[in-house]
Amino acid sequence: MNLKDSLIKARIALLLDMPFFGNLALHLPLKEDNVFTPTFATDGKFIYYNKKFAESCDDQKKQFIIAHEICHNIFKHLSRIGERHKERWSLAIDYTTNAILKKDFGYVPKGGLYSEEFENMTAEEIYNKLPEMNGQGEGYSRFEKGDIIIEIDKDGNMKINGQTVKPFDSHNQIKGSKQEIDELEKEWTIQVSKAHQQAKMAGKLPAGMNVFIEQLLQPKLDWRNMMRQFVINTAKADFRFLPPNRRYLHLDMYMPSMTGESLGDIVIIMDVSGSTGGEIQQQFLSECNGLLQQYDMNLHLLMCDTQITSHEQYQQGDEIKRKYSGLGGTEISEGFKYVDSKRLNPNVIVCLTDGYTDLNFKSRYPTLWVITKDGIDLDKVPFGMKVKMND
């Protein structure tokens, strides 16, 4: 088996054993780079690997490093450096990443930076505990503070308190305009939410991530932008097993393929109790109409109070013109049951509600909850991505 195939198999092993990391790994194509990448690296779009270093890694170490690169993207480590010292920040983000992964893998491979002292700490917290650079020569750096001594030579070889370590990857700041970087990070937040939901459904949530995941997924975007990005990015990135991806058949692997440019089936479940009527409903349907004017899709609009009162379908170019109303109560779970009973199999579900309903159920579909301004707190929504209408 060649090196590229062994890396693909490592990624598939993650998909089966650690679906949170495995699903995210599918969004990062593997790319050999023996010029600028001494070990591994990522830029949010690819995982780069050095052939010689990758060949020295066994299967378990490859899985760990792929998950390591994914964590850098999840936590936006490469764009959070700001004015911090690059080498010291690189140490901090590796310490926090490996501490997280140790809880899932049970170990940190040889050469990886790890200290029990840095468990459950953010990169910023670790950075402040690490020593500042206080010794430097030609191609040489030394960091010393208390009982921590870090030495790095011109070739990147590192010693911590006299012990040689070999970091798994190099860290270069992500290139692009601020807008391009912001868009990439927003897309990653959406994919993290989707992977988290899939892992939760499979009962395989990443143990090391639980300390951070809820805070990470609290969106700071305007609800309109969040809704648009969630629908477009998640639906376009939808993986299906029919038809299978032909690129992996020669490895005897039945892997998913990506859907085309159409967004496919999108389900909108709209709570039509009194709290979501009037201006709120008008604003929400305006966003739905905006999507219909721009994208090829089959939009299912479900009106829900204590049951589904209406199911209408719209295609690109159509316009939703009606106003909807229902009874006082809401059983939003009826919308999700309806989706299953009618076998709609949507790429995405978007649900508008105030949240004052029984939420003790699960969904296997990527879900965005748009909670009205006076609705429940976002942390009370048990799954999916959540955003609140603030206007």
N, C-alpha and C positions, 0 to 999 in steps of 0.2 A: 504494500500500500504506500502510495507517495505521501509527501508531507501535507499537501493541501487536503487530500482525502482524510488523513488522520485528524486534521483540525476540524473538518466538517463532522466527522464522527464524534469528536469531543463536544461539538455544539449540539448534536442530536442527543447525546447522553444527558446534557443539561436539560433539553426539552422534555425528556422522559422523567428524569429524577428530580429536577428543580425547575418546574415549568415557568416560574417567575423569570429567572435568568434566561432560560431557554427561549422563551417567546421574544424577549428583547434581543437576544443574540441573532435572531433571524433578520433583524433590521440593520445589522452591521456586516456587510460583505467583507470577506477576508482578502487581504491584499499583501503580496510579498514586497518588501522594500529592504534591500540590503545596503543601501547608501545612507539614508538618514535615520534608520531605525535599528539601533543596536540590539534590542530585545523585542518588545511589543510596544504598541502605541495606539491611540485612537484620536479621532478628531470629531466624533459625533456622527460621522457618516460611514467610516470604515474602521476595521481593526487591522492594523499593519503589523507584520511580523518579519523578523529577521530569520532567514532560512537556517543558519547555523545554530542560533540560539533555540529556535523552536524544535529543531531536531534533537536537542539535548534534553528536552522535557518529556517526561512520561505522560500517559493519557490523563491521569488525575491532575497533574500540574497544568496541563493545557486547559482543562476544564476550569480550574481555579483562576488562571490568568484571564481567560475569556470573561468570566464573571467579574474579575477585577476591573477590566476595561469598561464593562457595562456600568459598574458602580460609579466610575468617574463621570460618565454621562448622566446617570440618574441624578447625581448631586451637583452637576454643573461645576465640577472642580476646576476645569481648565479655564473657565471664564471668570472665576471668582477670585483670581489671584490679586487683582487690583494693583496696589503699590507695594505689595509684599515682596520679600526677597525670594527669587525663583527657587533656589536649591532648598531653602528652608521650607517653603510651601510644598515642594515636591515630597519632602519627607513627611510632612503633616498629612497630606492627602493619602499617602500610602499607608501610614500608620492607621488612620481611621478606616480605610477600606478593608485592610486585612483583618482588623478587629471585628468588623461586621461579618466578613466571610468565614472567619474561624467558627462562628456559631453554627453555620450550616455545613461546612466541610469537616469540622472537627479538628482541623490543623491548619497551619500556614506552611507552605512548602519551604524548603531550605533556601535561604537567601532573601526571603521576604521580611519586610520590616514589621515587627510586632512587639508590643509591650502591654502587659496586663494593665499597666498604669493608665493606658489610653482607651480602655474599654468604655463604650457608650459616650464618647466625646466627639464633637464635631471637629472638622479640620481646623477651624479658627481657634478653638480651645487648645488643640494640640500645638498649633503654631506658636501660640503665646507661651507655652511651656517649654518649647525647644529653645536651645541657646542661639543667640545671634552670632553671625560670622564675626570672629574676633582675631582671625589669623589668616593671612592670604599671601601667597607667593605666586610665581609664574605657573599657572595651571594648577594651583593648589588652594584648597579652602579648609579652614578649621573652625569648628563650632564647639564652644566649651561653656558649660553652665552647670555648676554644682557637680554632680557625679556623672554628667553626660558629656562625652567627648566624641565628636563626629569629624572624621577626616575624609576628604574627597580629593583624589589626584586628578591630573590632567586628562586621564583616560576614563574618568567616571568611576574608577574603583573606589569603594567606600569601606571605611572601618568605623564601627561604633564601639567605643570602649575597647579598642584593640581587636575586635572580632570582625572579620571580613564578611560583608553582606553583598548580595547581588540583587538590586531591585529588578522587578519583573518588566518594568516599562519605563519609557521616557515621556516627559510631559511638556508639550509645546502648546502655547496659547492658541486657541481656535482662531483661524483666519476668517476674515469677512467683515462686512459692515455691521454696525450695531443692530440694524434691522434684520440682517441675515442671521446673526447669532441669536437674536431674540426669537425669531421664527423657529430656528432649530431647537431651542430650549423648550419652547411651547409644545412643539411636536413631541419631544421626549417626555414631557409631563403627561401628555395624553396617552402615549404608548405605555408608560409606567402604570397609569391607572388601569388600562386594559389588561396588562399582564398581571397586575395585582388581583384583579377580579377573577381572571382565569385560574390563577393559583389558589385563590380562596375557594373557588368552586371545586377544585381538585383536592382540597384539604392539604395542600402543600405550600403554605405560606412560608416565606423565608424568615427564619427565626431571628437572624441578625438585623433584619430591616424593620422589625416591628417598632423599635424605639423611635424611628424617624418617619415611617411611611405616611402616617396620617397628617403630620405637619407638612410633609412634602407635597401631598396631594391637595392641600387647601389652596385653590386657585386664587390668584390676585388679579385676574383678568376681568375686564368688563364682560358681563354675561353674554352679550351679543357675539363678541369675538370668540369667547370660549365655545359657544354653541356652534358657530360656523367652523372653527378649526377642528372641533371634535368630530363633527359629521364628516367633513371632507377628508381629514387625515386618517381617521380610523376606518372609514369605509374603503378608501383607496388602498389602505394597507391590509385589508382583510385577507387572511390566508384560508384557502379551501383545499380539501383533499381530493375533490373532483373538479377538473381533471388533476392527476398527480403532476408534480414537478418532474419533468423528464430529465433534468440535469442530474438527479440522484439515482435514477433507475439502474445505472451501471454498477452502483454500489449495493444493489439489492435493498435500497431504502425507498419506502413509500412516503414521500414528503409532500407537504402542501404546496400549492402554486398560488400566485397572486392573481386577484381579479383584475379586469381591465380598467379603462378610464371611467366607465359608468360607476356611479355610487351604489347601484343595485337597489335593494329594498331597504328603505328607511322607515321606521315606525315612530310616529309621534303620538304619545299618550297624553291627552290633555284633560286635566281635572276641571270639570265644568261646574263645580260647586260655586257658590256666590263669591268666594274670596279670590277667584281667578277670572272674574268676568270684567267687562268694561274695558278700561284702558290697558290693563295687564294683558288681556286676551288679544287686543288689537296689536300691541307691541310684539307679542310672541308670534302671532300669525304673519306679521309683516316680515319677520326674519325667515319664516318658512317660505314665504313667497319669494324673498330674495334668493334663497337657495334654488327654488324651482325655476327661476328665470335664468340661472347660470349653469346648472349642472344636470346631466342626464341621470335621472333617478326614477324610482317607483315609490312615491311617498304614500304611506298608509296613515291616515289621520283618524285616530280613535278617540271618541269622546267618552269620558268615563265619570259617572257619579257612583252609585252603588252597584252599577253594572255598565257594560258597554252599550251606549245608547245610539251610537252612530259609527260606521266604518266607511270612510270615503277614500278613494284613490286618486292621486294626481301625478302627472308626468311633467317633464320639462316643458316650460312655456305656459302651463296652467296657472290659474290664480285662485286662491282660496278667498271667497268673498262673503261667505255666510258668517253670522254671529251665532254662538252656541250658548246654551244654558241648560242646567240640569237641576236635580233635586238638591237638597241641602247637604246630605251626607256624601262621603266619598269612601270607596273601597278600591284604592289604586291597584291593588294586587289583581283585580279582575282584568285589568288591561294586559298584564303579563300572562295571565292564564289564557286569555283570548288569543294572544300571539301564538302560544303553543297549540291550542286547540285547532286553530286555522292553519297551522304549519306555515306561518309567514316567513320564518327563518331570516330575520333582518340582519343586515350588517351592523346596524346601530339602532338603539332605542333612545329617544329623548323624551323625558317626562316632565311636564309642567305641573306643579302642584304646590300647595302650601305645606304639605307634609303631615298634616293632621289626619292621619289615617294609619291603619295597621301596616307597618313596614317589616314585619317578621316573616320575610320570605326571601328567596334567592332568584337570581336571573343568570342564565348562561350567556347572555348577550352583552356586548359593551354598552354601558348605560350612562347617560348624562342626566342628572337631576337638576332642573332649573327651579329653584325654590323662590317663591314670591317674597317680597320685602318683609312682610309681616309673618312669614312662615317660620317653621322650626329651625333650630340651629343646625348647621351643616353636619356637625359631629354626630347627630342623631340618625343620619341616613346611613344604613349599614353596609351599603356596597355601591360600587360605581363611582363616577366622578361627580362632583357637586359644585354648583355655583349659585350665588344668590343675586336676585334682581335688586339693585340698589337705587332704582329710579322708578 
